[in-house]
Amino acid sequence: MAAGLVSAPRRSFRAFVRGRHSRSLYHEPFEPLLDETVDEARARVATAPRARGSDVAAFALANVVGVAVGLAFTALVLPLVPVGILAGRRRRAVAA
């Protein structure tokens, strides 16, 4: 979501709002869905909602949490990169 926020923030926000307000087909019986066209299925789930304040808050929170998790993951994994490089070199040296 961070990449979308940087490259196309308005489209990302509209997609987020559309996803929050659309229906899911997971609870529907599977076989009848196979007989529908894509347009019919889209008409059953799609909405054209207007963004509310709660959508803005949820979008902001999702982005803040996403960036925090990404930074934490990077901080945890980045120190392991030299270990992996050294292990690869050691493996090649033993194989040679």
ChimeraX commands (.cxc) that place a marker at each C-alpha (Angstrom):
marker #1 position 0.00,0.00,0.00 radius 0.5
marker #1 position 2.94,2.32,0.59 radius 0.5
marker #1 position 3.97,2.06,-3.07 radius 0.5
marker #1 position 0.44,3.00,-4.14 radius 0.5
marker #1 position 0.43,5.85,-1.67 radius 0.5
marker #1 position 3.58,7.25,-3.28 radius 0.5
marker #1 position 2.74,6.59,-6.94 radius 0.5
marker #1 position -1.05,7.12,-7.03 radius 0.5
marker #1 position -2.44,8.31,-3.69 radius 0.5
marker #1 position -5.95,9.23,-4.88 radius 0.5
marker #1 position -6.45,5.97,-6.76 radius 0.5
marker #1 position -5.13,4.00,-3.78 radius 0.5
marker #1 position -7.53,5.78,-1.44 radius 0.5
marker #1 position -10.49,5.21,-3.79 radius 0.5
marker #1 position -9.61,1.52,-4.07 radius 0.5
marker #1 position -9.33,1.27,-0.27 radius 0.5
marker #1 position -12.76,2.88,0.21 radius 0.5
marker #1 position -14.30,0.73,-2.51 radius 0.5
marker #1 position -12.90,-2.39,-0.83 radius 0.5
marker #1 position -14.22,-1.36,2.58 radius 0.5
marker #1 position -17.75,-0.87,1.26 radius 0.5
marker #1 position -18.11,-3.73,-1.22 radius 0.5
marker #1 position -19.80,-7.05,-0.54 radius 0.5
marker #1 position -17.93,-10.32,-0.53 radius 0.5
marker #1 position -18.85,-13.40,-2.53 radius 0.5
marker #1 position -17.19,-15.81,-0.10 radius 0.5
marker #1 position -20.46,-16.71,1.62 radius 0.5
marker #1 position -22.26,-17.32,-1.71 radius 0.5
marker #1 position -22.75,-20.85,-3.09 radius 0.5
marker #1 position -19.97,-21.57,-5.56 radius 0.5
marker #1 position -21.77,-23.33,-8.42 radius 0.5
marker #1 position -24.32,-20.57,-9.26 radius 0.5
marker #1 position -21.48,-18.05,-9.45 radius 0.5
marker #1 position -19.94,-19.99,-12.33 radius 0.5
marker #1 position -23.02,-19.27,-14.46 radius 0.5
marker #1 position -22.76,-15.50,-13.98 radius 0.5
marker #1 position -20.85,-13.17,-16.23 radius 0.5
marker #1 position -18.17,-10.96,-14.77 radius 0.5
marker #1 position -20.44,-7.93,-15.18 radius 0.5
marker #1 position -23.25,-9.64,-13.23 radius 0.5
marker #1 position -20.91,-10.63,-10.41 radius 0.5
marker #1 position -19.41,-7.14,-10.35 radius 0.5
marker #1 position -22.89,-5.60,-10.12 radius 0.5
marker #1 position -23.66,-7.78,-7.09 radius 0.5
marker #1 position -20.61,-6.70,-5.11 radius 0.5
marker #1 position -19.63,-3.27,-6.42 radius 0.5
marker #1 position -20.70,-0.03,-4.87 radius 0.5
marker #1 position -19.79,3.58,-5.50 radius 0.5
marker #1 position -19.45,4.80,-1.92 radius 0.5
marker #1 position -18.55,8.26,-0.80 radius 0.5
marker #1 position -15.59,8.42,1.53 radius 0.5
marker #1 position -16.41,9.08,5.17 radius 0.5
marker #1 position -14.23,10.29,7.97 radius 0.5
marker #1 position -13.87,6.73,9.24 radius 0.5
marker #1 position -12.49,5.71,5.83 radius 0.5
marker #1 position -9.87,8.46,5.99 radius 0.5
marker #1 position -8.90,7.43,9.53 radius 0.5
marker #1 position -8.72,3.73,8.62 radius 0.5
marker #1 position -6.63,4.49,5.52 radius 0.5
marker #1 position -4.23,6.64,7.53 radius 0.5
marker #1 position -3.96,4.02,10.28 radius 0.5
marker #1 position -3.40,1.20,7.77 radius 0.5
marker #1 position -0.60,3.16,6.13 radius 0.5
marker #1 position 1.06,4.11,9.41 radius 0.5
marker #1 position 0.92,0.51,10.63 radius 0.5
marker #1 position 2.16,-0.76,7.26 radius 0.5
marker #1 position 5.14,1.58,7.26 radius 0.5
marker #1 position 5.94,0.71,10.90 radius 0.5
marker #1 position 5.81,-3.03,10.20 radius 0.5
marker #1 position 7.91,-2.59,7.07 radius 0.5
marker #1 position 10.54,-0.60,8.92 radius 0.5
marker #1 position 10.59,-3.09,11.81 radius 0.5
marker #1 position 10.99,-6.00,9.39 radius 0.5
marker #1 position 13.79,-4.20,7.57 radius 0.5
marker #1 position 15.52,-3.43,10.87 radius 0.5
marker #1 position 15.32,-7.10,11.86 radius 0.5
marker #1 position 16.38,-8.59,8.52 radius 0.5
marker #1 position 19.01,-6.11,7.37 radius 0.5
marker #1 position 21.61,-7.17,10.00 radius 0.5
marker #1 position 21.24,-10.77,8.78 radius 0.5
marker #1 position 22.32,-9.94,5.21 radius 0.5
marker #1 position 26.07,-10.02,6.00 radius 0.5
marker #1 position 25.58,-13.35,7.79 radius 0.5
marker #1 position 23.96,-14.79,4.66 radius 0.5
marker #1 position 26.71,-13.42,2.43 radius 0.5
marker #1 position 29.44,-14.88,4.64 radius 0.5
marker #1 position 27.66,-18.24,4.83 radius 0.5
marker #1 position 27.43,-18.35,1.03 radius 0.5
marker #1 position 31.12,-17.55,0.63 radius 0.5
marker #1 position 32.05,-20.16,3.21 radius 0.5
marker #1 position 29.95,-22.78,1.43 radius 0.5
marker #1 position 31.63,-22.03,-1.89 radius 0.5
marker #1 position 35.08,-22.17,-0.28 radius 0.5
marker #1 position 34.34,-25.60,1.26 radius 0.5
marker #1 position 32.94,-26.92,-2.05 radius 0.5
marker #1 position 36.03,-25.79,-3.98 radius 0.5
marker link #1:1,2 radius 0.2
marker link #1:2,3 radius 0.2
marker link #1:3,4 radius 0.2
marker link #1:4,5 radius 0.2
marker link #1:5,6 radius 0.2
marker link #1:6,7 radius 0.2
marker link #1:7,8 radius 0.2
marker link #1:8,9 radius 0.2
marker link #1:9,10 radius 0.2
marker link #1:10,11 radius 0.2
marker link #1:11,12 radius 0.2
marker link #1:12,13 radius 0.2
marker link #1:13,14 radius 0.2
marker link #1:14,15 radius 0.2
marker link #1:15,16 radius 0.2
marker link #1:16,17 radius 0.2
marker link #1:17,18 radius 0.2
marker link #1:18,19 radius 0.2
marker link #1:19,20 radius 0.2
marker link #1:20,21 radius 0.2
marker link #1:21,22 radius 0.2
marker link #1:22,23 radius 0.2
marker link #1:23,24 radius 0.2
marker link #1:24,25 radius 0.2
marker link #1:25,26 radius 0.2
marker link #1:26,27 radius 0.2
marker link #1:27,28 radius 0.2
marker link #1:28,29 radius 0.2
marker link #1:29,30 radius 0.2
marker link #1:30,31 radius 0.2
marker link #1:31,32 radius 0.2
marker link #1:32,33 radius 0.2
marker link #1:33,34 radius 0.2
marker link #1:34,35 radius 0.2
marker link #1:35,36 radius 0.2
marker link #1:36,37 radius 0.2
marker link #1:37,38 radius 0.2
marker link #1:38,39 radius 0.2
marker link #1:39,40 radius 0.2
marker link #1:40,41 radius 0.2
marker link #1:41,42 radius 0.2
marker link #1:42,43 radius 0.2
marker link #1:43,44 radius 0.2
marker link #1:44,45 radius 0.2
marker link #1:45,46 radius 0.2
marker link #1:46,47 radius 0.2
marker link #1:47,48 radius 0.2
marker link #1:48,49 radius 0.2
marker link #1:49,50 radius 0.2
marker link #1:50,51 radius 0.2
marker link #1:51,52 radius 0.2
marker link #1:52,53 radius 0.2
marker link #1:53,54 radius 0.2
marker link #1:54,55 radius 0.2
marker link #1:55,56 radius 0.2
marker link #1:56,57 radius 0.2
marker link #1:57,58 radius 0.2
marker link #1:58,59 radius 0.2
marker link #1:59,60 radius 0.2
marker link #1:60,61 radius 0.2
marker link #1:61,62 radius 0.2
marker link #1:62,63 radius 0.2
marker link #1:63,64 radius 0.2
marker link #1:64,65 radius 0.2
marker link #1:65,66 radius 0.2
marker link #1:66,67 radius 0.2
marker link #1:67,68 radius 0.2
marker link #1:68,69 radius 0.2
marker link #1:69,70 radius 0.2
marker link #1:70,71 radius 0.2
marker link #1:71,72 radius 0.2
marker link #1:72,73 radius 0.2
marker link #1:73,74 radius 0.2
marker link #1:74,75 radius 0.2
marker link #1:75,76 radius 0.2
marker link #1:76,77 radius 0.2
marker link #1:77,78 radius 0.2
marker link #1:78,79 radius 0.2
marker link #1:79,80 radius 0.2
marker link #1:80,81 radius 0.2
marker link #1:81,82 radius 0.2
marker link #1:82,83 radius 0.2
marker link #1:83,84 radius 0.2
marker link #1:84,85 radius 0.2
marker link #1:85,86 radius 0.2
marker link #1:86,87 radius 0.2
marker link #1:87,88 radius 0.2
marker link #1:88,89 radius 0.2
marker link #1:89,90 radius 0.2
marker link #1:90,91 radius 0.2
marker link #1:91,92 radius 0.2
marker link #1:92,93 radius 0.2
marker link #1:93,94 radius 0.2
marker link #1:94,95 radius 0.2
marker link #1:95,96 radius 0.2
view
